[in-house]
């Protein structure tokens, strides 16, 4: 059974940093594209960052230069380092995986990120 266990959300002041972690079980981690998505009330879930099996990274324009996604294939974990957090960054952050080549998708339960003034 596939599971994604997220951690690291919380409350931070604007300009501060947070690191999100997501550990995958039930699937061979190195054969999964991993990512983070964000959702705020009333809006669709949007991609924040993706890292594929070859460690190529893709970011939403709004977070480029501030967020960094990385993966540790030994720990089966993907990270999202979020620096210089802004008021437009809050939301529920969901860990995402897509198996390769089957393209089976799975989402974590989400972790809340809140940015205060």
CORFENVEN-V409581 format. One record per residue. RES is the residue in one letter. D_LAST is the distance of its C-alpha to the last C-alpha in whole Angstrom. Layout:
res:RES d_last:D_LAST
res:RES d_last:D_LAST
This chain:
res:X d_last:41
res:X d_last:38
res:X d_last:34
res:X d_last:31
res:X d_last:29
res:X d_last:25
res:X d_last:23
res:X d_last:20
res:X d_last:17
res:X d_last:14
res:X d_last:11
res:X d_last:9
res:X d_last:6
res:X d_last:6
res:X d_last:9
res:X d_last:10
res:X d_last:14
res:X d_last:15
res:X d_last:19
res:X d_last:21
res:X d_last:24
res:X d_last:27
res:X d_last:31
res:X d_last:33
res:X d_last:37
res:X d_last:40
res:X d_last:40
res:X d_last:41
res:X d_last:37
res:X d_last:39
res:X d_last:40
res:X d_last:37
res:X d_last:34
res:X d_last:31
res:X d_last:27
res:X d_last:24
res:X d_last:23
res:X d_last:20
res:X d_last:20
res:X d_last:18
res:X d_last:20
res:X d_last:22
res:X d_last:22
res:X d_last:25
res:X d_last:24
res:X d_last:24
res:X d_last:25
res:X d_last:22
res:X d_last:25
res:X d_last:28
res:X d_last:31
res:X d_last:34
res:X d_last:37
res:X d_last:38
res:X d_last:34
res:X d_last:34
res:X d_last:30
res:X d_last:28
res:X d_last:25
res:X d_last:23
res:X d_last:23
res:X d_last:19
res:X d_last:19
res:X d_last:22
res:X d_last:21
res:X d_last:18
res:X d_last:19
res:X d_last:23
res:X d_last:25
res:X d_last:28
res:X d_last:31
res:X d_last:33
res:X d_last:36
res:X d_last:38
res:X d_last:35
res:X d_last:34
res:X d_last:31
res:X d_last:28
res:X d_last:25
res:X d_last:22
res:X d_last:20
res:X d_last:17
res:X d_last:15
res:X d_last:12
res:X d_last:11
res:X d_last:9
res:X d_last:8
res:X d_last:12
res:X d_last:12
res:X d_last:12
res:X d_last:15
res:X d_last:18
res:X d_last:20
res:X d_last:24
res:X d_last:26
res:X d_last:29
res:X d_last:33
res:X d_last:35
res:X d_last:39
res:X d_last:41
res:X d_last:44
res:X d_last:43
res:X d_last:40
res:X d_last:39
res:X d_last:36
res:X d_last:34
res:X d_last:30
res:X d_last:28
res:X d_last:27
res:X d_last:23
res:X d_last:20
res:X d_last:17
res:X d_last:14
res:X d_last:10
res:X d_last:7
res:X d_last:4
res:X d_last:0
